[in-house]
Amino acid sequence: MLRWAKLLICCVPVFDQSLAADLKSATSKEGREVIYLSGEIMPGDANSFAGLVQRANAAGRLVSAIRLDSQGGNLLEGMKLAAALQTAKIATVVPNGNVCASACFLIFAAGSEKYASFNAQVGVHGASDENGRETSGTAAATIGMARASKELGVPEKILGKMVVTPHPRLCG
C-alpha cells in the first residue's frame, strides 16, 4: 500500500486535454478484471466505469484494480468516479511512467489500496478556470476537492499542498 508521505506534490505538465478518458477493461490470467482509465476525465466517465464493473460482475469476474493515467479533467466527474470506486472497494494503481493529477488524484485516493510505481507522477493542485485563472468559483472548487480528499483519508499535509499549489497552467 502506498505510504502517503512519499506522494509527489507538483505542477504536472498539462498535455493535450482534448481527448476524453478512455475506459476499458481486461481479464488477468487469474480471472480478475482490471480497468484502465487514460486521458481527460469527462462527464459520463463514472457511468462508463459502472458499466464495466457491472459487465465484469455479470460474467463472474471480480474487478481488482483500476490503472490510472490522467492529468485530470472534470472535477465533479472525478468525484463521482471516486465515490463509485470507494463503494466497489477497488485498488488504484499508477503504473511506471504514468501520471495521475488533479481530478484523477481523487480517484487514486478512493482506492481500497493505493499503489504508485517509483517513476509514476501523482500530483495535486488547486483548481483553475478554462483559461487557467484562479477565481472565486475555482477557489470554492479547490476547497470542495480538499474536503472530498479529506473524506477519502488524505493526510492534512497533502491537503495543505493541494490548496497552495497552483494549477499547472499557472506554473509558468
N, C-alpha and C positions, 0 to 999 in steps of 0.2 A: 504494500500500500504506500502511496506517495506520502512523504513527510512534508507537510505544508511549509516548513522552514526552508526548503530547497526550491521553492517556487520562484521562477524568474519574473520580476516585475519590470516591464519595459515598454517602450514605444515600439510596437511591432510594425514593420513596414507594411503599408497598405498596397495590396496587389489589385488587379482588375476585379472590381466588385460587381461587374455587370452580369455575372453568371449566378443563377440561383443555386442553392445547395443541391448536390447530387446525393440522394439517399438510395442505397442498395444493400442487399444482404447476400451472404454466402454461408454455406454449411461447412463446418470443420470436419476433419476426419473422425472426431468423436461424436458427431451428430448434433453439435450445438450450432446455433445461428450467431453470426457476427454481423452487425450492421455497420456500414461505412457512411460517414457524413463528410462531404467535402464541398467547399465553395461557400458562397454567401447565404446566410440564414434568412429565409424569406417567409412571408405568410403562407401557410399551408404545409410547411415542413413538419409541424407537430402531427398533423393528420396523416402525412405520408409515413412518418415514423410509427404511429399507432397501427397503420395498415400492415407494415412489415412485421411488427410484433404479433399481430393477430394471425397473419398467414403462417408464421413460424409455429405459433401455438396450435393452430388448427392442424398442422402437419405433425404435431407431436414433438416439436423441437423447442428447446429452451434457448432464449436469446441470452447469451452470456456476457456480451460486451458490445459497446459502440466505439468504433475507432474514429477519431476526430481530426479534421484538417480544415480549419476555417478561421479567417480573420475576424469573423463576427457577422453582423448584419442587423436584422430587425430585433430590437431588444425584447419586445413583447413576445415574439415567436420563440426567442431563446428561452424566455421564462416558461412558456408553455411546454417546450421540449424538456426543460429541466424538471418540471413537475411530473411529466409523463415518465421520465427516466427514473426519478426518485420513487414513484409509485411501483414501477416494474422491478425495482431493485437490480438494476443492470450496472455492471462495471464500466468505467470510462477509461479510454486509452488514447494517449497522444504518442504515436509512434515516432521513431527516429526520423528527424528532419521535418516533421510536421509542425504546424502552427495551430494554436488554439487561443484566441484572444477575444476580448470584448464580450459579445453575447455568447460566444462559444464557451467562454470561461464558466458561465452559469451552468451550462450543460455538463462540463467537466466536473464542477463542484457537486453536482447532483448524483454522481456515480456512487453506487454502493461501495465500490472500491475504486481507487484512482491510481492510474499508472501513467507516468510520463517518462519516455526514454531520455537518456542522457543528452542527446542532441535535439530534443523537442523544444519548442518555444511555447510557453504558457504565459500569457500576459493579461494584465488588467489595466484599465484606464477609464477616465471619465468620458461621458457621452458628449457628442457634438451634433450640430445640425448637418443637413446635407451639404453645406458649404464649409464644414469644418469649424464652425464658430461655436463658442460656448454661450448659451443664452439662459434665461431663467427656466425655460422649458427643459433644456438639456441638463441643467443643474438638478432639477427635480427628477429627471430620468436617472442621473448618477446616484442620487440618494435612494431611489427605488431599487436600483441594481445592487447597491450596498446592502440594503435591508434584505433583499432576496438572498444575497450571498451569505449574510449572517444566519439566516434561517437554514441554510444548507451546511452550516458548520464551519464556514470560512473564518479563520482567525482574525482578530481585530487588527493585527499588524498589516495584513494583506488588505483589509477593508480600508485602512488609512491610506495605503499606497494607491488604491483604486480611485479615491476621491481627489487626490492631489496630482495624479499622473495625467497629463493632457492626452487627448486623442492623437493618434499618430500623425494625422494631417496637421496638427499644431506643433509637432516636434521640430519643424524646420528642416 
